[in-house]
Amino acid sequence: MSGLGSGWGTAALIIAIAILAHEPWRWLGLYVGRDLDIDGVLFRWVRAVATAMVAGLVMRLLVFPAGALAGVPMALRLAAFAAGIAVFYAARRNLAAGVAGGAAVLIAGGYIV
Amino acid sequence: MPDINGRGSGFATDARAFRAGLAAALSIPGFILLASAAGFGALARDAGLSVGNANVMMAALFALPAQVVMVDQLARGGSLIGAILAVSLIGVRLLPMTVVLAPFLGGRHAGRWSKLVAVHAIAITAWIEGFRRLPAVAEERRMAHFLGIGTGLIAASLAGTTIGYGLAGAVPPALSAALLFLTPIYFILSLLQTANRNGDLLAIVIGALLGPLAFHFAPGFDLLLTGLIGGTAAFLVADRLSPEARLADPPSARPDGPGGVT
């Protein structure tokens, strides 16, 4: 498949794979979930599965990062992450404050380390 | 905060609900998605994709992990079957997310086609925003509100892809490291903000501990394993610890189980 970076052929291929291999999961989720009781056991379990999955992805992005973030020492990444969470709670669960606080520690730490 | 049957956002018309969703998407989540889409744009350029097809991929898959896998397959000249399998496997995680959001997509007030369009926006960001906002919206306005969120997020991600493609290599490493850091910190804080039961918090902690381990031992299956094992463990423990369960059956009756995590 090399050399297919541009052109309509590649666009068609991308769209075909998306519709055949990727989008059906969303349709299936809609079908399974549409009449689910949100206080029921099944819903609470699936919700826990989805939540654990996202939390796992978060740590993967942090512990095994891609690109420029990999150049930042692990200790600094984890410290900035912890700082973001601390600022979030200190600012009464304010999302913007937590995100900005964590990023600020990462950038400031980069100059110190 | 999810507050079912809520008080809260009573939008007078669908148009207002849509615009409010659009505005919500184009604030913090849109900015963070723009930054991570910029990372994808740079990656796509690096792999030899045209800017048009980078955007086609962004719009068609609208889930960064699947896009990264597909770019990787294209760049390495992997087989078509390999690409389909990899994309399909990584897309499984959309299933539980959509299941969780589906009951909030308007019920009988929304048509089948609008639901099929709406779920295309479901990736982690839209899931988090939908999960956080929809319960407080009146049921008949939820579809319009979510379509607004989805439109805003997709627009932000296409803009990000194009910007990242254009700027690839021109951004100083310290800044691009900080931009890459925005995604995990935003995801975790959103999860924490949305968590309103002990089970949610437990699922976050167990999932966070399990994620890197699963990636180390079973890359490719890691998210699935983390979700199934960590989520199930959190669900079972939280169910045991809930007041109703305690009345019926003291937790000391079953001291085993995967509870000793903290």
Contacts between the chains, C-beta under 8 A, distances in Angstrom:
chain1	res1	chain2	res2	distance
A	1	B	73	7.0
A	1	B	74	5.6
A	1	B	77	5.5
A	1	B	78	6.6
A	1	B	79	7.5
A	1	B	80	6.5
A	1	B	83	7.2
A	2	B	74	7.6
A	2	B	75	7.8
A	2	B	76	8.0
A	2	B	77	3.7
A	3	B	48	7.9
A	4	B	74	6.6
A	5	B	47	7.3
A	5	B	48	4.0
A	5	B	49	4.7
A	5	B	50	5.7
A	5	B	53	6.8
A	5	B	74	7.2
A	6	B	49	7.3
A	6	B	50	3.4
A	6	B	52	7.1
A	6	B	53	6.1
A	7	B	50	7.4
A	7	B	53	7.8
A	10	B	49	7.5
A	10	B	50	7.7
A	10	B	53	5.1
A	10	B	74	7.8
A	11	B	52	7.2
A	11	B	53	5.4
A	11	B	56	4.7
A	13	B	80	7.9
A	14	B	53	6.4
A	14	B	56	5.4
A	14	B	57	5.0
A	14	B	60	5.6
A	14	B	61	7.7
A	14	B	70	7.1
A	15	B	56	6.7
A	15	B	60	4.9
A	17	B	70	6.8
A	17	B	83	6.1
A	17	B	84	5.7
A	17	B	87	5.7
A	18	B	57	7.8
A	18	B	60	3.8
A	18	B	61	4.9
A	18	B	87	7.6
A	19	B	60	7.6
A	20	B	84	6.7
A	21	B	84	4.7
A	21	B	85	7.7
A	21	B	87	4.6
A	21	B	88	3.9
A	21	B	91	6.6
A	22	B	61	5.5
A	22	B	63	7.1
A	22	B	66	5.7
A	22	B	87	5.4
A	22	B	88	6.8
A	22	B	91	4.4
A	22	B	94	7.7
A	23	B	120	6.9
A	25	B	88	7.9
A	25	B	91	4.6
A	25	B	92	6.0
A	25	B	94	4.3
A	25	B	95	4.7
A	25	B	98	7.2
A	26	B	94	5.3
A	26	B	95	7.9
A	26	B	98	5.0
A	26	B	119	4.2
A	26	B	120	6.5
A	26	B	122	5.7
A	27	B	116	6.7
A	27	B	119	7.0
A	28	B	95	5.9
A	28	B	98	7.6
A	29	B	94	6.4
A	29	B	95	4.7
A	29	B	96	7.1
A	29	B	97	6.8
A	29	B	98	2.5
A	29	B	99	4.6
A	29	B	101	7.8
A	29	B	102	6.2
A	29	B	119	6.9
A	29	B	122	7.5
A	30	B	98	5.7
A	30	B	102	5.1
A	30	B	105	7.5
A	30	B	115	5.8
A	30	B	116	7.2
A	30	B	119	5.1
A	32	B	95	7.6
A	32	B	99	5.1
A	32	B	102	7.3
A	33	B	98	6.2
A	33	B	99	3.6
A	33	B	100	6.7
A	33	B	101	7.1
A	33	B	102	2.9
A	33	B	103	5.9
A	34	B	102	5.0
A	34	B	103	7.0
A	34	B	105	7.7
A	34	B	115	7.8
A	35	B	103	7.7
A	36	B	99	6.8
A	36	B	102	6.9
A	36	B	103	5.4
A	38	B	4	7.0
A	38	B	103	5.3
A	41	B	239	7.9
A	43	B	99	7.7
A	43	B	100	7.2
A	43	B	103	7.3
A	44	B	199	6.6
A	44	B	235	6.3
A	44	B	239	7.7
A	45	B	231	7.0
A	45	B	232	6.9
A	45	B	235	4.7
A	46	B	96	4.8
A	46	B	99	4.9
A	46	B	100	5.9
A	46	B	231	7.9
A	47	B	96	7.8
A	47	B	100	5.1
A	47	B	199	7.8
A	47	B	200	7.5
A	47	B	203	7.9
A	48	B	199	5.6
A	48	B	200	7.5
A	48	B	202	7.9
A	48	B	203	4.3
A	48	B	231	4.0
A	48	B	232	7.1
A	48	B	234	4.8
A	48	B	235	4.0
A	48	B	238	7.4
A	49	B	96	4.8
A	49	B	203	7.8
A	49	B	227	4.4
A	49	B	228	6.2
A	49	B	230	8.0
A	49	B	231	3.3
A	49	B	232	6.9
A	49	B	235	7.7
A	50	B	93	7.7
A	50	B	96	4.1
A	50	B	97	5.0
A	50	B	99	7.7
A	50	B	100	5.3
A	50	B	127	7.3
A	50	B	227	6.7
A	50	B	231	7.1
A	51	B	191	6.3
A	51	B	195	7.7
A	51	B	200	5.7
A	51	B	203	4.0
A	51	B	204	6.1
A	51	B	207	6.6
A	51	B	231	6.6
A	51	B	234	7.6
A	52	B	203	4.4
A	52	B	204	7.3
A	52	B	206	5.9
A	52	B	207	3.1
A	52	B	210	7.1
A	52	B	226	5.8
A	52	B	227	5.2
A	52	B	229	7.9
A	52	B	230	3.5
A	52	B	231	3.9
A	52	B	234	6.1
A	53	B	93	5.3
A	53	B	96	6.9
A	53	B	207	6.5
A	53	B	223	5.2
A	53	B	224	7.6
A	53	B	226	5.8
A	53	B	227	3.4
A	53	B	230	7.8
A	53	B	231	6.9
A	54	B	124	5.8
A	54	B	127	7.8
A	54	B	128	7.6
A	54	B	187	5.9
A	54	B	191	6.0
A	54	B	207	7.1
A	55	B	188	7.0
A	55	B	191	6.2
A	55	B	203	6.8
A	55	B	204	4.5
A	55	B	205	7.5
A	55	B	206	7.8
A	55	B	207	3.2
A	55	B	208	4.4
A	55	B	211	6.6
A	55	B	226	7.7
A	55	B	230	7.5
A	56	B	207	4.5
A	56	B	208	6.8
A	56	B	210	5.8
A	56	B	211	2.8
A	56	B	212	7.9
A	56	B	214	6.5
A	56	B	215	7.9
A	56	B	222	6.8
A	56	B	223	5.9
A	56	B	226	3.3
A	56	B	227	6.9
A	56	B	230	6.6
A	57	B	65	7.6
A	57	B	124	7.2
A	57	B	187	7.1
A	57	B	211	6.5
A	57	B	223	5.9
A	57	B	226	7.9
A	58	B	184	4.6
A	58	B	187	4.8
A	58	B	188	4.8
A	58	B	191	7.7
A	58	B	208	6.5
A	58	B	211	7.1
A	59	B	184	7.7
A	59	B	207	7.8
A	59	B	208	4.7
A	59	B	209	7.6
A	59	B	211	4.1
A	59	B	212	5.1
A	60	B	211	5.1
A	60	B	212	6.1
A	60	B	215	4.9
A	60	B	222	6.7
A	60	B	223	7.9
A	61	B	180	7.8
A	61	B	183	6.1
A	61	B	184	4.3
A	61	B	187	8.0
A	62	B	184	4.8
A	63	B	211	7.8
A	63	B	212	4.4
A	63	B	215	7.7
A	64	B	212	6.9
A	64	B	215	6.0
A	65	B	180	6.4
A	66	B	39	7.8
A	66	B	68	7.8
A	66	B	180	7.1
A	67	B	39	6.3
A	67	B	42	7.8
A	67	B	43	7.7
A	67	B	176	6.7
A	67	B	177	7.8
A	67	B	180	5.7
A	68	B	173	4.5
A	68	B	174	7.8
A	68	B	176	4.1
A	68	B	177	4.2
A	68	B	180	6.2
A	69	B	176	8.0
A	69	B	177	4.7
A	69	B	180	4.0
A	69	B	181	5.9
A	71	B	173	6.0
A	71	B	177	6.3
A	72	B	177	5.1
A	72	B	181	7.8
A	77	B	181	7.2
A	80	B	181	6.5
A	80	B	185	7.6
A	81	B	181	8.0
A	81	B	184	6.9
A	81	B	185	6.2
A	81	B	188	7.4
A	84	B	185	4.4
A	84	B	188	7.8
A	84	B	189	6.7
A	85	B	188	6.9
A	85	B	189	7.0
A	85	B	192	7.2
A	88	B	189	5.0
A	88	B	192	6.9
A	88	B	193	7.9
A	93	B	192	7.4
A	93	B	193	5.6
A	95	B	28	6.1
A	95	B	186	7.4
A	95	B	189	5.3
A	95	B	190	6.6
A	95	B	193	6.0
A	96	B	28	5.6
A	98	B	185	6.9
A	98	B	189	4.6
A	99	B	28	6.8
A	99	B	32	7.2
A	99	B	182	6.4
A	99	B	185	5.4
A	99	B	186	5.4
A	99	B	189	6.4
A	102	B	181	6.9
A	102	B	185	4.3
A	103	B	178	5.1
A	103	B	181	6.0
A	103	B	182	6.3
A	103	B	185	7.0
A	106	B	177	6.9
A	106	B	178	5.5
A	106	B	181	5.1
A	107	B	174	6.3
A	107	B	175	8.0
A	107	B	178	5.2
A	110	B	174	5.0
A	110	B	177	7.1
